[in-house]
């Protein structure tokens, strides 16, 4: 036959009220307190994970210059170092003042594979040329990118999609911002 605990536990609730609990309710109260503490710890961890992202700039603003009369697909490279704290998502912003050409941006990561350094393609995005729509000039484009800075920095390989004329040279600017 199993032994039954019939003792009482006195609990000081911090005020003028003192409670008498049976062993079973004392165990339930302790379990409840442990669950509440675990819940508070989880909430604190969640709050730490949900820190507001201020859109901090990664590295510094970068630019590439395309000379007058640049042939189609002239490639320029921007290198971005990995930040100390990697985020899941980033916002790539491009200011392309050219009214002649869109830009193709290949987002690459350098890796060493089979003792050889290779650039691996993460994504390809198109940054449209500057254009006026209903009286508003749109000269900047942005795109959300994910899964970058996994063990390496980034290279943005930028090329013009149209040959430039004798006075068509320009500089395009790039920012990479935290977005998650």
Secondary structure, 3 states (H helix, E strand, C coil): CCCCCCCEEEEECCCCCEEEEEHHHHHHHHHHHHHHHHHHHHHHHHHHHCCCCCCCECCCCEEEEECCCCCCCCEEEEEECCCCCCCCEEEEEEEECCCCCCEEEEEEEEEEECCEEEEEEEEEEEECCCEEECCEEECEEEEEEECCCCCCCEEEEEEECCCCCCCCCEEEEEEEEECC
